[in-house]
Amino acid sequence: MTADMAFEGLIVSHDAGLYSVFDRVLRQLSISTNVCLSASKACHQLNQGSTDLLVIDCDGEDWSEVLDKVWRSKASKKPTVVAITRKDGRVPGAHLVLKKPVTVESGAQSLKAAYHRMVHDYRQHARYALMMPVVAIDATEQPLPITITDIGDRGVGISSKTSLPVGTVLRFRLKLPEAPREIVLEARVLWTREYGRGGCEFLRIPPTDTMMLHDWLKSRVRVKKPLIEM
């Protein structure tokens, strides 16, 4: 997601009034909107992998098929789901439930809560390119030159000329661009690919370094700002 891109929303409903309410609120939140009248078209749209918010009318037909599609997906990042229904109680697979009749006020309140969840989820899954060489230390205290290709909330991508088995634990220092100092990271190799590429999850980071990393990542979040106060 670049600086001028918005979150993408998908509304699944036959109710023109419901669409009218949510389209207005989504525009205020700078969320682009798609609408599908059938479960099959909604599932096709979800296959594109770009939906951040799913608003689904659970009083329509085949709504459970759409939620099954979301939760059976192997994608690590899944959309925030807002379910709309006349019934009381929770809706399995939905993060938020909004009861009909829906007003602009109730829709806005629900979607604001969804928006905060989407930003949090985006921060957790976003990766930022670095391409920074460092010297890591493995469990045998051997120095290993590697390149940090990207970084996120949970780990880093790496490139190495040395074969690194899955499970290898690496310690290294990293100076993030514009950060005041280096941070100390300990990470474990989760997967490897050909040409020396791999992915690591964070194991240990000193508390002050964790705060610095989170602040740095937060400063890099680039989503289109809402038109209303959040």
Backbone as JSON, one array per atom type, in Angstrom:
{
  "sequence": "MTADMAFEGLIVSHDAGLYSVFDRVLRQLSISTNVCLSASKACHQLNQGSTDLLVIDCDGEDWSEVLDKVWRSKASKKPTVVAITRKDGRVPGAHLVLKKPVTVESGAQSLKAAYHRMVHDYRQHARYALMMPVVAIDATEQPLPITITDIGDRGVGISSKTSLPVGTVLRFRLKLPEAPREIVLEARVLWTREYGRGGCEFLRIPPTDTMMLHDWLKSRVRVKKPLIEM",
  "N": [[0.85, -1.19, 0.0], [0.71, 2.09, -1.0], [1.56, 5.6, -0.42], [-0.62, 7.05, -1.42], [-2.75, 5.36, -1.53], [-5.85, 3.76, -0.7], [-7.59, 1.84, 1.84], [-9.39, -1.12, 0.85], [-12.78, -1.84, 0.49], [-15.47, -4.24, 0.62], [-18.81, -4.7, -0.07], [-21.41, -6.89, 0.55], [-24.49, -7.4, -0.41], [-28.04, -7.24, -1.15], [-29.5, -5.11, -0.52], [-30.35, -1.96, -1.26], [-30.61, 0.33, 0.29], [-28.99, -0.24, 2.48], [-26.51, -0.37, 1.24], [-26.3, 2.29, 0.43], [-26.04, 3.67, 2.88], [-23.62, 2.59, 3.93], [-21.8, 3.07, 1.87], [-21.59, 5.83, 1.94], [-20.43, 6.26, 4.49], [-18.05, 4.8, 4.23], [-16.75, 6.26, 2.28], [-16.2, 8.57, 3.72], [-14.3, 7.55, 5.38], [-12.25, 7.24, 3.69], [-12.12, 4.83, 2.31], [-12.08, 2.76, -0.4], [-14.79, 1.4, -2.35], [-16.33, -1.65, -3.24], [-19.09, -3.5, -4.57], [-21.02, -6.43, -4.25], [-23.6, -8.53, -5.4], [-24.05, -11.19, -5.13], [-23.02, -14.32, -3.63], [-21.17, -15.83, -5.09], [-19.93, -13.95, -6.79], [-18.82, -12.34, -4.84], [-16.99, -14.09, -3.65], [-15.27, -14.44, -5.77], [-14.23, -11.85, -5.97], [-12.9, -11.73, -3.5], [-10.89, -13.52, -3.99], [-9.03, -12.01, -5.29], [-7.46, -10.91, -3.39], [-7.17, -8.34, -2.32], [-8.95, -7.19, -0.61], [-9.68, -5.37, 2.25], [-11.67, -4.84, 4.05], [-14.68, -6.4, 4.81], [-18.04, -6.1, 4.43], [-20.95, -7.62, 5.21], [-24.21, -8.67, 4.47], [-26.03, -10.53, 6.49], [-28.57, -11.47, 6.37], [-29.16, -12.15, 3.91], [-28.94, -14.52, 1.13], [-26.76, -17.35, 1.14], [-24.67, -16.2, 2.62], [-22.98, -17.4, 4.45], [-21.29, -18.86, 2.88], [-19.52, -16.98, 1.88], [-18.15, -16.11, 4.19], [-16.96, -18.52, 4.89], [-15.18, -18.72, 2.77], [-13.43, -16.66, 3.37], [-12.18, -17.51, 5.8], [-11.13, -19.98, 5.19], [-9.17, -19.4, 3.49], [-5.7, -19.38, 2.66], [-4.21, -17.18, 2.97], [-2.2, -14.99, 4.9], [-2.98, -12.5, 5.78], [-6.12, -11.38, 6.49], [-9.39, -10.06, 5.7], [-11.05, -7.54, 7.71], [-14.12, -8.28, 9.17], [-17.41, -7.19, 9.03], [-20.55, -7.91, 10.12], [-23.96, -7.7, 9.2], [-27.17, -7.84, 10.52], [-30.54, -8.87, 11.38], [-30.9, -10.38, 13.57], [-30.26, -11.24, 17.05], [-27.2, -11.56, 18.95], [-23.97, -13.14, 18.34], [-22.16, -13.47, 15.22], [-20.76, -16.17, 13.71], [-17.42, -16.01, 12.66], [-17.36, -13.31, 12.15], [-15.91, -10.15, 12.94], [-17.1, -7.88, 13.94], [-20.48, -7.09, 14.77], [-23.39, -5.67, 13.51], [-26.57, -4.55, 14.19], [-29.65, -4.53, 12.41], [-32.3, -2.05, 12.23], [-30.02, -0.22, 10.17], [-28.4, 2.82, 10.66], [-26.92, 5.95, 9.55], [-25.42, 6.89, 11.68], [-25.08, 4.6, 13.4], [-23.82, 2.91, 11.6], [-21.48, 4.37, 11.07], [-20.24, 4.32, 13.59], [-19.71, 1.6, 13.9], [-18.03, 1.11, 11.69], [-15.9, 2.78, 12.22], [-14.73, 1.47, 14.39], [-14.01, -0.85, 13.04], [-12.18, 0.25, 11.26], [-10.0, 1.03, 12.9], [-9.14, -1.49, 13.67], [-8.33, -2.5, 11.19], [-6.16, -0.83, 10.55], [-4.4, -1.57, 12.61], [-4.04, -4.28, 11.94], [-2.9, -3.99, 9.44], [-0.45, -2.78, 10.1], [0.76, -4.91, 11.43], [1.21, -6.74, 9.4], [2.51, -5.41, 7.39], [5.41, -4.92, 5.36], [8.64, -3.49, 5.08], [10.95, -2.42, 2.78], [14.49, -2.77, 3.01], [17.25, -3.68, 2.45], [19.86, -3.92, 3.75], [23.16, -4.58, 4.68], [24.39, -6.7, 7.26], [26.27, -8.15, 9.99], [25.63, -11.17, 11.29], [25.36, -13.26, 14.23], [25.53, -16.67, 14.93], [24.31, -19.57, 16.81], [26.65, -20.85, 17.44], [28.41, -18.86, 17.76], [29.52, -17.96, 15.44], [30.39, -15.61, 12.93], [28.17, -14.37, 10.45], [27.75, -13.01, 7.39], [24.93, -11.3, 6.28], [22.11, -10.01, 4.45], [19.62, -7.76, 5.3], [16.57, -7.77, 3.95], [13.96, -6.86, 4.2], [11.68, -5.58, 6.71], [9.35, -6.07, 9.38], [6.62, -6.02, 11.74], [6.8, -8.45, 12.99], [9.02, -9.83, 12.1], [11.9, -10.37, 9.9], [13.03, -10.23, 6.49], [15.6, -11.99, 4.82], [18.75, -12.26, 3.06], [21.27, -14.44, 2.07], [24.57, -15.64, 1.38], [25.39, -17.9, 2.5], [24.17, -21.12, 3.31], [21.38, -21.38, 5.33], [19.93, -23.31, 7.66], [16.46, -24.03, 8.39], [15.27, -22.92, 11.49], [17.64, -21.96, 12.47], [19.13, -19.7, 14.7], [19.69, -16.28, 14.85], [21.65, -13.48, 15.82], [21.86, -9.98, 15.69], [22.8, -6.55, 15.01], [21.0, -3.67, 14.02], [20.73, -0.76, 12.16], [18.21, 1.25, 11.65], [16.92, 3.28, 8.99], [17.13, 6.72, 9.65], [16.69, 6.29, 12.33], [17.64, 6.83, 15.79], [19.67, 5.24, 16.84], [21.37, 2.0, 16.79], [19.46, -1.08, 16.88], [19.06, -4.1, 18.76], [18.61, -7.37, 17.71], [17.17, -10.64, 17.88], [16.57, -13.42, 15.99], [14.75, -16.11, 14.41], [15.21, -18.43, 11.78], [12.58, -19.08, 9.63], [11.79, -19.97, 7.13], [13.22, -20.86, 3.96], [14.38, -20.07, 0.65], [15.36, -20.61, -2.79], [18.42, -19.16, -4.04], [19.33, -18.02, -1.71], [17.43, -16.58, -0.24], [15.33, -15.84, 2.57], [13.13, -16.06, 5.48], [12.59, -14.69, 8.71], [11.48, -14.97, 12.11], [11.0, -12.79, 14.89], [12.61, -13.38, 17.98], [13.73, -12.37, 20.4], [13.9, -9.06, 21.59], [15.31, -6.27, 23.1], [13.4, -4.36, 25.5], [13.44, -1.45, 25.19], [14.41, -1.28, 22.61], [12.4, -2.58, 21.25], [10.33, -0.74, 21.5], [11.43, 1.34, 20.0], [11.56, 0.15, 17.46], [8.81, -0.32, 16.97], [7.87, 2.32, 16.94], [9.26, 3.27, 14.73], [8.21, 1.65, 12.68], [5.55, 2.46, 12.84], [5.75, 5.07, 11.97], [6.1, 4.68, 9.32], [3.74, 3.83, 8.26], [1.48, 4.06, 5.68], [-1.36, 4.96, 4.86], [-4.31, 6.18, 3.32], [-5.61, 9.11, 4.7], [-8.53, 9.38, 6.77], [-11.51, 11.32, 6.03], [-12.86, 12.27, 8.13], [-12.77, 12.92, 11.66], [-11.0, 10.66, 13.68]],
  "CA": [[0.0, 0.0, 0.0], [1.53, 3.28, -1.12], [1.08, 6.75, 0.33], [-1.86, 7.59, -1.93], [-3.72, 4.28, -1.69], [-6.82, 3.6, 0.38], [-8.07, 0.5, 2.1], [-10.44, -1.54, -0.07], [-13.92, -2.46, 1.14], [-16.4, -5.02, -0.21], [-20.13, -4.82, 0.51], [-22.16, -8.0, -0.03], [-25.88, -7.18, -0.02], [-29.03, -6.85, -2.15], [-30.24, -3.99, 0.06], [-29.83, -0.69, -1.78], [-30.53, 1.27, 1.41], [-27.8, -0.59, 3.27], [-25.36, 0.06, 0.46], [-26.25, 3.75, 0.45], [-25.5, 4.09, 4.18], [-22.22, 2.21, 4.1], [-20.97, 3.74, 0.87], [-21.35, 7.19, 2.43], [-19.48, 6.21, 5.61], [-16.76, 4.33, 3.72], [-16.11, 7.39, 1.59], [-15.68, 9.45, 4.76], [-13.11, 6.9, 5.94], [-11.3, 7.09, 2.57], [-12.06, 3.42, 1.95], [-12.72, 2.53, -1.7], [-15.88, 0.46, -2.15], [-16.88, -2.52, -4.27], [-20.32, -4.12, -4.11], [-21.38, -7.69, -4.91], [-24.97, -8.93, -5.08], [-24.12, -12.64, -4.96], [-21.89, -14.94, -2.94], [-20.17, -16.28, -6.06], [-19.16, -12.79, -7.21], [-18.04, -11.9, -3.68], [-15.86, -15.02, -3.49], [-14.32, -14.11, -6.86], [-13.55, -10.62, -5.57], [-11.99, -12.04, -2.4], [-9.74, -14.22, -4.57], [-8.04, -11.03, -5.76], [-6.55, -10.71, -2.27], [-6.95, -6.94, -2.0], [-10.03, -6.7, 0.25], [-9.29, -5.13, 3.64], [-12.88, -4.78, 4.87], [-15.83, -7.11, 4.24], [-19.32, -5.8, 5.07], [-21.82, -8.65, 4.64], [-25.6, -8.74, 4.92], [-26.23, -11.93, 6.86], [-29.96, -11.84, 6.16], [-29.25, -12.57, 2.51], [-28.66, -15.93, 0.85], [-25.38, -17.84, 0.93], [-23.67, -15.37, 3.26], [-21.99, -18.25, 5.13], [-20.31, -19.27, 1.87], [-18.51, -15.92, 1.77], [-17.31, -16.17, 5.39], [-16.13, -19.74, 4.77], [-14.11, -18.39, 1.83], [-12.45, -15.83, 4.08], [-11.44, -18.21, 6.84], [-10.42, -21.12, 4.62], [-8.06, -18.87, 2.7], [-4.37, -19.58, 3.24], [-3.55, -15.87, 3.08], [-1.93, -14.63, 6.3], [-3.74, -11.3, 6.07], [-7.52, -11.56, 6.15], [-10.14, -8.82, 5.88], [-11.9, -7.32, 8.87], [-15.49, -8.64, 8.75], [-18.54, -6.59, 9.73], [-21.78, -8.62, 9.77], [-25.19, -6.94, 9.4], [-28.25, -8.82, 10.7], [-31.69, -8.52, 12.23], [-30.91, -11.29, 14.72], [-29.4, -10.92, 18.19], [-26.09, -12.47, 19.18], [-22.79, -13.07, 17.49], [-22.15, -14.14, 13.92], [-19.48, -16.87, 13.59], [-16.55, -15.54, 11.59], [-17.37, -11.85, 12.04], [-15.23, -9.41, 14.01], [-18.08, -6.93, 14.48], [-21.86, -7.35, 14.35], [-24.23, -4.48, 13.56], [-27.96, -4.99, 14.07], [-30.57, -3.7, 11.64], [-32.02, -1.19, 11.06], [-28.74, 0.49, 10.2], [-28.42, 4.26, 10.39], [-25.6, 6.51, 9.28], [-24.71, 6.99, 12.97], [-24.65, 3.28, 13.86], [-22.86, 2.42, 10.62], [-20.21, 5.08, 11.26], [-19.63, 3.83, 14.82], [-19.19, 0.26, 13.64], [-16.93, 1.15, 10.74], [-14.74, 3.38, 12.88], [-14.09, 0.38, 15.14], [-13.38, -1.72, 12.04], [-11.04, 0.96, 10.69], [-8.87, 0.92, 13.83], [-8.65, -2.86, 13.58], [-7.66, -2.64, 9.91], [-4.85, -0.18, 10.65], [-3.58, -2.43, 13.46], [-3.71, -5.47, 11.16], [-1.97, -3.57, 8.38], [0.87, -2.58, 10.71], [1.33, -6.21, 11.77], [1.57, -7.51, 8.21], [3.28, -4.61, 6.43], [6.85, -5.12, 5.27], [9.31, -2.32, 4.55], [12.22, -2.8, 2.16], [15.69, -2.17, 3.6], [18.48, -4.03, 1.74], [20.97, -3.45, 4.58], [24.07, -5.65, 5.09], [24.78, -6.79, 8.67], [26.97, -9.38, 10.35], [24.88, -11.86, 12.33], [26.07, -14.29, 15.01], [24.66, -17.82, 15.16], [24.41, -20.2, 18.13], [28.04, -21.26, 17.67], [29.16, -17.61, 17.81], [30.19, -17.73, 14.16], [29.86, -14.46, 12.19], [27.55, -14.7, 9.17], [27.27, -11.83, 6.65], [23.62, -11.44, 5.67], [21.47, -8.75, 4.08], [18.23, -7.64, 5.71], [15.87, -7.29, 2.75], [12.77, -6.13, 4.62], [11.39, -5.72, 8.13], [7.98, -5.83, 9.77], [6.35, -6.07, 13.17], [7.06, -9.79, 13.54], [10.24, -10.46, 11.64], [12.67, -9.77, 8.81], [13.45, -11.03, 5.36], [17.06, -11.99, 4.72], [19.44, -12.87, 1.93], [22.58, -14.9, 2.55], [25.33, -16.52, 0.5], [25.57, -19.14, 3.27], [22.94, -21.86, 3.53], [20.93, -21.28, 6.71], [18.82, -24.24, 7.89], [15.31, -23.57, 9.15], [15.51, -23.07, 12.92], [18.85, -21.24, 12.85], [18.9, -18.48, 15.47], [20.68, -15.27, 14.52], [21.66, -12.22, 16.58], [22.53, -8.94, 14.93], [22.43, -5.17, 15.26], [20.47, -3.07, 12.81], [20.5, 0.69, 12.21], [17.11, 1.6, 10.75], [17.06, 4.63, 8.42], [16.65, 7.86, 10.45], [16.58, 5.93, 13.75], [18.73, 7.47, 16.53], [20.77, 4.31, 17.13], [21.13, 0.61, 16.41], [18.67, -1.94, 17.76], [19.58, -5.47, 18.86], [17.55, -8.31, 17.36], [17.42, -12.07, 17.81], [15.53, -13.94, 15.11], [14.89, -17.52, 14.02], [14.87, -18.67, 10.38], [11.34, -19.84, 9.5], [11.71, -20.59, 5.81], [14.27, -20.48, 3.02], [14.11, -20.28, -0.77], [16.6, -20.63, -3.56], [19.17, -17.89, -4.15], [19.69, -17.51, -0.39], [16.4, -15.8, 0.4], [14.7, -16.5, 3.72], [12.31, -15.25, 6.37], [12.86, -14.94, 10.12], [10.59, -14.39, 13.12], [11.71, -12.25, 16.04], [12.56, -14.13, 19.23], [13.99, -11.47, 21.53], [14.34, -7.7, 21.35], [15.24, -5.51, 24.36], [12.18, -3.52, 25.55], [13.61, -0.12, 24.59], [14.56, -1.47, 21.17], [11.07, -2.92, 20.75], [9.61, 0.53, 21.38], [12.01, 2.08, 18.88], [11.13, -0.53, 16.24], [7.39, -0.07, 16.77], [7.72, 3.72, 16.56], [9.77, 3.39, 13.37], [7.22, 1.05, 11.79], [4.36, 3.3, 12.84], [6.01, 6.27, 11.17], [6.12, 4.29, 7.91], [2.39, 3.47, 7.82], [1.05, 4.97, 4.63], [-2.73, 4.74, 4.4], [-4.99, 7.44, 3.05], [-6.24, 9.58, 5.92], [-9.98, 9.58, 6.71], [-11.97, 12.69, 5.9], [-13.49, 12.62, 9.39], [-11.91, 12.73, 12.82], [-11.07, 9.3, 14.23]],
  "C": [[0.89, 1.24, 0.0], [0.86, 4.45, -0.42], [-0.28, 7.24, -0.14], [-2.94, 6.53, -2.12], [-4.62, 4.17, -0.46], [-7.04, 2.12, 0.66], [-9.19, 0.18, 1.11], [-11.53, -2.28, 0.69], [-14.79, -3.2, 0.14], [-17.71, -5.15, 0.55], [-20.88, -5.93, -0.22], [-23.6, -7.89, 0.45], [-26.74, -6.86, -1.23], [-29.74, -5.57, -1.75], [-29.64, -2.66, -0.39], [-29.69, 0.35, -0.68], [-29.3, 1.03, 2.25], [-26.54, -0.14, 2.54], [-25.19, 1.57, 0.51], [-25.63, 4.27, 1.74], [-24.01, 3.81, 4.26], [-21.32, 2.86, 3.07], [-20.63, 5.15, 1.33], [-20.29, 7.18, 3.53], [-18.1, 5.77, 5.14], [-16.01, 5.44, 2.98], [-15.5, 8.36, 2.61], [-14.41, 8.88, 5.39], [-12.02, 6.7, 4.89], [-11.05, 5.63, 2.22], [-12.78, 3.25, 0.62], [-13.7, 1.36, -1.57], [-16.19, -0.33, -3.4], [-18.16, -3.13, -3.71], [-20.59, -5.38, -4.93], [-22.78, -8.09, -4.46], [-25.09, -10.42, -4.82], [-22.88, -13.16, -4.27], [-20.79, -15.34, -3.92], [-19.3, -15.11, -6.53], [-18.29, -12.26, -6.06], [-16.82, -12.79, -3.49], [-14.81, -14.76, -4.56], [-13.54, -12.86, -6.51], [-12.54, -10.88, -4.46], [-10.75, -12.78, -2.9], [-8.65, -13.27, -5.04], [-7.06, -10.66, -4.65], [-6.34, -9.28, -1.84], [-8.02, -6.36, -1.07], [-9.56, -6.58, 1.69], [-10.48, -5.16, 4.58], [-14.01, -5.47, 4.13], [-17.06, -6.76, 5.07], [-20.35, -6.72, 4.43], [-23.18, -8.67, 5.3], [-25.93, -10.2, 5.21], [-27.7, -12.35, 6.84], [-30.2, -12.23, 4.71], [-28.92, -14.03, 2.36], [-27.15, -16.18, 0.73], [-24.31, -16.98, 1.6], [-22.59, -16.21, 3.94], [-20.92, -18.74, 4.16], [-19.17, -18.26, 1.77], [-17.58, -15.94, 2.98], [-16.43, -17.41, 5.38], [-14.95, -19.48, 3.85], [-13.02, -17.6, 2.51], [-11.58, -16.68, 4.99], [-10.76, -19.48, 6.36], [-9.23, -20.68, 3.76], [-6.74, -19.09, 3.43], [-3.61, -18.26, 3.4], [-3.37, -15.51, 4.55], [-2.73, -13.4, 6.71], [-5.17, -11.49, 5.58], [-8.29, -10.27, 6.42], [-10.84, -8.75, 7.24], [-13.35, -7.5, 8.41], [-16.51, -7.96, 9.65], [-19.81, -7.26, 9.22], [-22.99, -7.76, 10.11], [-26.34, -7.94, 9.48], [-29.38, -8.26, 11.54], [-31.67, -9.3, 13.54], [-30.0, -10.77, 15.84], [-28.26, -11.93, 18.26], [-24.98, -12.32, 18.17], [-23.01, -13.79, 16.17], [-20.8, -14.83, 13.78], [-18.68, -16.37, 12.4], [-16.5, -14.04, 11.42], [-16.64, -11.22, 13.21], [-16.18, -8.45, 14.71], [-19.46, -7.27, 13.94], [-22.67, -6.07, 14.55], [-25.67, -4.91, 13.29], [-28.77, -3.99, 13.26], [-31.68, -3.18, 12.55], [-30.75, -0.39, 11.25], [-28.95, 1.96, 9.85], [-27.02, 4.73, 10.04], [-24.77, 6.56, 10.56], [-24.2, 5.62, 13.43], [-23.64, 2.67, 12.91], [-21.5, 3.05, 10.8], [-19.49, 4.56, 12.5], [-19.0, 2.46, 14.6], [-17.97, 0.29, 12.73], [-15.7, 1.86, 11.29], [-13.98, 2.34, 13.68], [-13.37, -0.57, 14.18], [-12.13, -1.07, 11.48], [-9.81, 0.85, 11.59], [-8.28, -0.5, 13.79], [-7.88, -3.08, 12.29], [-6.27, -2.01, 9.94], [-3.9, -1.04, 11.48], [-3.12, -3.66, 12.69], [-2.72, -5.15, 10.06], [-0.56, -3.41, 8.93], [1.55, -3.92, 11.0], [1.85, -6.94, 10.54], [2.43, -6.73, 7.21], [4.76, -4.93, 6.51], [7.49, -3.92, 4.58], [10.69, -2.72, 4.04], [13.38, -2.06, 2.8], [16.94, -2.39, 2.76], [19.71, -3.51, 2.47], [21.85, -4.62, 4.99], [24.38, -5.56, 6.58], [25.59, -8.07, 8.85], [26.23, -10.0, 11.53], [25.77, -12.88, 13.03], [25.1, -15.44, 15.24], [24.92, -18.44, 16.53], [25.82, -20.66, 18.46], [28.98, -20.06, 17.73], [29.96, -17.35, 16.54], [29.57, -16.52, 13.46], [29.35, -14.88, 10.81], [27.09, -13.41, 8.48], [25.92, -12.12, 6.01], [23.13, -10.04, 5.26], [20.02, -8.78, 4.55], [17.47, -7.0, 4.55], [14.61, -6.51, 3.09], [12.53, -6.39, 6.1], [9.92, -5.39, 8.39], [7.84, -5.96, 11.28], [6.79, -7.39, 13.79], [8.37, -10.42, 13.09], [10.91, -9.72, 10.51], [12.83, -10.77, 7.67], [14.96, -10.92, 5.23], [17.52, -12.57, 3.39], [20.84, -13.22, 2.4], [23.26, -15.78, 1.5], [25.6, -17.86, 1.18], [24.22, -19.81, 3.47], [22.58, -21.84, 5.01], [19.75, -22.22, 6.92], [17.67, -23.58, 8.65], [15.54, -23.88, 10.63], [16.77, -22.38, 13.4], [18.49, -19.94, 13.56], [20.05, -17.51, 15.21], [20.52, -14.06, 15.43], [22.41, -11.19, 15.76], [22.02, -7.57, 15.37], [22.0, -4.53, 13.95], [20.21, -1.58, 13.04], [19.44, 1.05, 11.17], [17.3, 3.02, 10.22], [16.38, 5.68, 9.3], [16.4, 7.5, 11.91], [17.79, 6.5, 14.5], [19.91, 6.55, 16.81], [20.42, 2.92, 16.63], [20.16, -0.07, 17.37], [19.24, -3.34, 17.68], [18.42, -6.44, 18.64], [18.05, -9.75, 17.44], [16.26, -12.69, 17.06], [15.83, -15.38, 14.72], [14.43, -17.68, 12.57], [13.63, -19.57, 10.31], [11.25, -20.58, 8.17], [12.88, -20.09, 4.95], [13.81, -20.78, 1.6], [15.45, -20.33, -1.5], [17.18, -19.23, -3.65], [19.4, -17.24, -2.78], [18.65, -16.67, 0.31], [15.77, -16.58, 1.55], [13.87, -15.52, 4.53], [12.54, -15.65, 7.81], [11.77, -14.31, 11.0], [11.43, -13.88, 14.28], [11.52, -13.16, 17.25], [12.71, -13.21, 20.43], [14.47, -10.11, 21.01], [14.26, -6.97, 22.68], [14.04, -4.56, 24.35], [12.33, -2.15, 24.91], [13.77, -0.2, 23.08], [13.23, -1.84, 20.52], [10.25, -1.65, 20.54], [10.12, 1.33, 20.19], [11.56, 1.48, 17.55], [9.67, -0.22, 15.94], [7.14, 1.38, 16.33], [8.18, 3.93, 15.11], [8.76, 2.83, 12.37], [5.97, 1.91, 11.69], [4.54, 4.52, 11.96], [6.0, 5.97, 9.67], [4.75, 3.89, 7.39], [1.89, 4.51, 6.83], [-0.34, 4.57, 4.12], [-3.4, 6.1, 4.24], [-5.79, 7.87, 4.28], [-7.75, 9.74, 5.74], [-10.33, 11.06, 6.58], [-12.64, 13.18, 7.17], [-12.53, 12.33, 10.52], [-12.13, 11.34, 13.39], [-10.75, 9.32, 15.71]]
}
